[in-house]
Amino acid sequence: MNEFENVHLEHEYSLESGTLHVDTPGSKHFKDIFIEETPSLLRKISLYDNGLIIYFEQTSSKIVLRTNRPLYQIGDGKFSIEDPEK
């Protein structure tokens, strides 16, 4: 079975301003697939070796992430794939 078969990016996160960073402990490699890259829009998909998939869309006014796994906010604009409560 293909590891990317029937993937659902059901978790959505957005920021109206600032920067966004996702910590991915345990992941050593990822691959970016650029869908669109213009001065006004960046859209890409990042595939991580731990199975995490992130769709990233950035405009001048908003950043949107969609993921196949939940993210946990660990600071202002900072997220992690690990729950800080555990």
C-alpha positions as CSV (number, residue, x, y, z in Angstrom):
1,M,0.0,0.0,0.0
2,N,1.3,3.4,-0.9
3,E,1.9,5.6,2.2
4,F,0.3,8.6,0.5
5,E,-2.8,6.9,-0.7
6,N,-6.1,8.5,0.4
7,V,-4.5,11.3,2.5
8,H,-6.8,13.8,4.0
9,L,-5.4,17.2,5.0
10,E,-8.2,17.7,7.6
11,H,-6.4,20.0,10.1
12,E,-6.3,23.7,9.2
13,Y,-4.3,26.5,10.9
14,S,-4.0,30.1,9.8
15,L,-2.3,33.3,10.8
16,E,-3.2,36.8,9.7
17,S,0.2,38.2,10.2
18,G,3.7,37.3,11.3
19,T,5.7,34.2,10.6
20,L,4.8,30.5,11.1
21,H,7.2,27.7,12.1
22,V,6.4,24.0,12.6
23,D,8.8,21.9,14.7
24,T,9.0,18.3,13.4
25,P,11.1,16.4,16.0
26,G,12.3,13.0,14.8
27,S,12.0,14.1,11.1
28,K,15.3,14.4,9.3
29,H,14.3,14.8,5.7
30,F,11.5,16.5,3.8
31,K,10.7,17.3,0.2
32,D,8.9,20.5,-1.0
33,I,6.7,20.4,-4.0
34,F,6.0,23.9,-5.2
35,I,2.5,24.4,-6.8
36,E,2.8,28.2,-7.3
37,E,5.4,30.7,-6.5
38,T,4.8,34.3,-7.4
39,P,5.5,37.6,-5.6
40,S,1.9,37.6,-4.3
41,L,1.3,33.9,-3.6
42,L,3.3,30.9,-2.4
43,R,1.6,27.4,-2.5
44,K,3.5,24.2,-1.7
45,I,3.2,20.8,-0.2
46,S,5.9,19.4,2.1
47,L,6.3,15.7,2.6
48,Y,8.2,14.6,5.7
49,D,9.9,11.3,6.3
50,N,7.8,10.7,9.4
51,G,4.6,10.7,7.3
52,L,3.6,14.4,8.0
53,I,2.2,16.2,5.0
54,I,1.7,20.0,5.1
55,Y,0.0,22.1,2.5
56,F,1.2,25.7,2.8
57,E,-0.3,28.8,1.3
58,Q,0.9,32.3,1.9
59,T,-0.3,35.7,0.6
60,S,0.6,39.1,1.8
61,S,-2.2,39.0,4.3
62,K,-2.5,35.4,5.5
63,I,-0.7,32.1,6.0
64,V,-2.8,28.9,5.9
65,L,-1.6,25.4,6.7
66,R,-3.5,22.1,6.1
67,T,-2.0,18.9,7.6
68,N,-2.8,15.2,7.8
69,R,-1.9,15.3,11.5
70,P,-2.8,17.6,14.3
71,L,-0.4,20.4,15.3
72,Y,0.0,21.9,18.7
73,Q,0.6,25.6,19.2
74,I,3.8,26.1,21.3
75,G,4.2,29.8,21.0
76,D,3.3,32.8,18.8
77,G,3.4,31.5,15.3
78,K,5.1,28.3,16.5
79,F,3.6,24.8,16.2
80,S,4.8,21.3,16.8
81,I,3.7,17.8,15.8
82,E,4.2,16.8,19.4
83,D,1.8,17.6,22.2
84,P,3.6,19.7,24.8
85,E,1.2,18.4,27.5
86,K,2.5,14.8,27.1
